[in-house]
Amino acid sequence: MLMSRREVLVQLDDELVARLDALAEQIGVSRSELLRRGATAVLTAAELAAADAALVTSYRRQPQDPLFVASALHLAAETAPPY
């Protein structure tokens, strides 16, 4: 499935463009593809950070039951493969 694309003007200094071009050539993609991947990585990282923050907030509002944690640790110790 091909998604429509929009051209976006971004101003970068010459050194950054040179570094991007070198990396793009090294991994065999275009500069545009490299920047798309970078933008996707930044957005994914921000979404994961927001999810982590929401999880921390929820545990602060209602901490886990210590008995539940102890039971989970005990079960994990019993079912973990012996390495």
C-alpha positions in Angstrom: 0.0 0.0 0.0 1.5 3.3 -1.1 0.7 6.3 1.0 0.6 9.7 -0.4 3.6 11.9 0.4 4.0 15.6 0.9 7.2 17.5 0.2 8.4 19.4 3.3 11.0 22.1 3.2 13.6 21.7 6.0 16.6 23.9 6.5 19.8 22.1 7.5 23.3 23.3 7.7 25.9 22.0 5.2 27.7 19.8 7.7 24.5 18.0 8.8 23.5 17.5 5.1 27.0 16.0 4.4 26.7 13.7 7.4 23.2 12.6 6.4 24.4 12.0 2.8 27.3 9.9 4.0 25.1 7.8 6.2 22.5 7.4 3.5 25.1 6.2 1.0 26.7 3.9 3.6 23.4 2.1 4.2 22.2 2.3 0.6 19.1 4.6 0.9 18.2 8.1 -0.3 18.5 11.1 1.9 14.7 11.3 1.9 14.4 7.7 3.0 17.0 8.3 5.8 15.1 11.4 7.0 11.7 9.5 6.9 13.3 6.7 9.0 14.7 9.3 11.4 11.3 11.1 11.7 9.6 7.7 12.3 12.2 6.8 15.0 11.7 10.2 16.8 7.9 9.8 16.8 8.1 6.2 18.0 10.4 7.2 20.8 8.1 10.0 21.8 5.1 7.6 21.8 7.0 5.0 23.9 8.1 7.7 26.4 4.5 8.9 26.7 3.3 5.3 27.3 6.0 4.8 29.9 5.1 8.0 31.7 1.4 7.0 31.7 2.4 3.6 33.2 4.5 5.2 35.9 1.7 7.6 36.7 -0.8 4.8 37.0 1.4 2.8 39.3 1.9 5.9 41.5 -1.8 6.3 41.7 -2.4 2.6 42.6 0.8 0.7 43.4 1.0 -3.0 42.8 0.0 -5.3 45.6 3.2 -6.6 47.2 1.7 -10.1 47.4 1.0 -10.1 43.7 4.6 -9.1 42.9 5.9 -11.8 45.3 3.7 -14.4 43.6 4.8 -13.4 40.1 8.5 -13.5 41.1 8.0 -17.0 42.7 6.2 -18.2 39.6 8.9 -16.8 37.3 11.6 -18.5 39.3 9.8 -21.8 39.0 9.2 -21.6 35.3 12.4 -20.0 34.1 14.6 -22.4 32.1 17.7 -23.6 33.9 20.7 -22.0 32.2 
